[in-house]
């Protein structure tokens, strides 16, 4: 068994979650079990959720968020959901069940102060040695970047949204 890596996909460009899901599918191709915890997305019909039903034995998906956008009037509900989601994540990071745990949009929880950066780093450092952890989200804290084994920054150069094209099924969700 190899060393479990901490992989961070951050930046303002598209593709952070998509890259993480690519790793999930690669792992599942080798018959390895993957856990995906989505901290922001709710139980809507995102393509990855629909696809996960086809991989029921290989991919466990947990949507623990209240939706993609944090609205000021919903901030307390989002904080409560984040804390519950982080408790679930800690359980999965300590589980022997998975080859890989993906913490999708986790960076927002630290940036917004819902969970402490040091608590996240400590939990990840104390996981079992061969567990791979993939973290996604914008605004990754410097400490998280420094503690990761592999960091990729997605940079937006051009986006169809700026030309009036809204989110499309199969591309953004």
C-alpha positions in Angstrom: 0.0 0.0 0.0 1.3 3.5 -0.9 1.2 6.7 1.0 -2.2 8.4 1.1 -2.0 11.8 -0.6 -3.7 15.1 0.3 -4.8 16.6 -3.0 -6.1 20.2 -3.1 -7.9 21.6 -6.1 -8.5 25.4 -5.6 -8.7 28.6 -7.5 -11.4 30.7 -9.2 -11.6 28.6 -12.4 -14.0 25.7 -13.2 -13.0 22.1 -12.8 -12.2 21.6 -9.2 -15.0 19.1 -8.4 -14.7 17.7 -11.9 -11.0 16.8 -11.4 -11.8 15.3 -8.0 -14.5 13.1 -9.6 -12.0 12.1 -12.3 -9.8 10.7 -9.5 -12.9 9.0 -8.0 -13.7 7.2 -11.3 -10.0 6.2 -11.7 -10.0 4.7 -8.2 -13.3 2.9 -8.8 -11.9 1.5 -12.1 -9.4 -0.2 -9.8 -12.3 -1.5 -7.6 -11.5 1.0 -4.8 -14.3 2.4 -2.7 -14.7 6.2 -2.6 -16.6 8.6 -0.4 -17.7 12.0 -1.7 -18.9 14.6 0.8 -20.4 17.7 -0.7 -20.4 20.5 1.8 -22.3 23.2 -0.2 -24.5 21.3 -2.6 -27.8 20.1 -1.4 -29.7 17.1 -2.6 -30.6 18.6 -6.0 -30.2 16.7 -9.3 -26.5 17.3 -9.9 -25.1 15.0 -12.6 -22.6 13.4 -10.1 -25.5 12.4 -7.8 -27.4 10.8 -10.7 -24.2 9.0 -11.8 -23.4 7.8 -8.3 -26.6 5.6 -8.4 -24.9 3.5 -11.1 -21.9 3.0 -8.8 -23.8 2.2 -5.6 -21.2 -0.4 -4.4 -18.2 1.8 -5.1 -19.2 5.4 -4.4 -20.9 6.8 -1.3 -22.2 10.3 -1.7 -23.3 12.6 1.1 -24.8 16.0 0.4 -24.7 18.0 3.6 -25.1 21.6 2.4 -28.1 23.9 2.1 -27.5 24.8 -1.5 -24.7 26.5 -3.5 -25.1 30.1 -2.4 -24.7 31.4 1.1 -27.4 34.0 1.7 -27.0 36.3 4.8 -30.4 35.3 6.2 -29.4 31.6 5.9 -25.9 31.8 7.3 -26.7 30.2 10.7 -28.4 27.3 9.0 -25.4 26.9 6.7 -23.0 27.0 9.7 -25.0 24.3 11.5 -25.1 22.1 8.3 -21.3 22.7 7.9 -20.6 21.5 11.4 -22.8 18.4 11.0 -21.1 17.7 7.7 -17.6 18.1 9.2 -18.6 15.6 12.0 -19.6 13.1 9.2 -16.3 13.8 7.3 -14.3 13.1 10.5 -16.0 9.7 10.8 -15.3 8.9 7.2 -11.6 10.0 7.4 -11.2 7.6 10.3 -13.1 4.8 8.6 -11.3 1.8 7.1 -14.0 1.6 4.4 -12.5 3.9 1.8 -9.5 4.2 -0.5 -10.3 7.9 -1.1 -12.4 10.6 0.6 -13.4 13.7 -1.4 -14.3 16.8 0.7 -16.0 18.9 -2.0 -16.1 22.6 -1.3 -14.5 22.2 2.1 -12.4 25.4 1.7 -15.5 27.6 2.1 -16.2 26.2 5.5 -12.8 27.3 6.7 -12.9 30.7 4.9 -16.3 31.5 6.5 -15.0 30.5 9.9 -17.5 27.6 10.3 -14.7 25.2 11.1 -11.1 25.9 12.3 -8.3 25.4 9.7 -6.0 23.8 12.3 -8.8 21.2 13.2 -9.1 20.2 9.6 -5.3 19.9 9.1 -5.0 17.9 12.4 -7.8 15.5 11.4 -6.3 15.0 8.0 -2.8 14.4 9.4 -4.1 11.8 11.8 -6.0 9.7 9.2 -4.7 6.3 8.4 -1.5 6.4 6.3 -2.9 5.0 3.0 -6.1 7.1 2.8 -6.2 9.6 -0.1 -8.0 12.8 0.7 -9.1 15.2 -2.0 -10.2 18.7 -1.0 -11.9 21.2 -3.4 -13.0 24.8 -3.2 -11.9 28.4 -3.8 -9.9 30.5 -1.3 -7.9 27.7 0.1 -6.2 28.9 3.3 -2.4 29.1 3.1 -1.9 26.6 5.9 -4.0 24.1 4.0 -2.0 24.7 0.8 1.2 24.2 2.7 0.0 20.9 4.3 -1.2 19.3 1.1 0.9 16.9 -1.0 -0.5 18.1 -4.4 -2.0 21.5 -5.1 -3.6 22.5 -8.3 -5.0 26.0 -8.9 -7.7 26.3 -11.5 -7.5 29.7 -13.1 -10.4 31.2 -15.0 -9.3 32.8 -18.3 -12.6 32.9 -20.1 -16.1 31.8 -19.0 -19.3 31.6 -21.0 -21.2 33.1 -18.0 -19.6 36.5 -18.9 -21.3 36.2 -22.3 -24.7 35.5 -21.0 -24.6 31.7 -21.1 -26.1 30.3 -17.8 -25.3 27.1 -16.1 -26.0 24.0 -18.2 -27.0 20.5 -17.2 -24.1 18.2 -17.7 -21.5 21.0 -17.6 -22.0 22.9 -14.3 -24.4 20.5 -12.6 
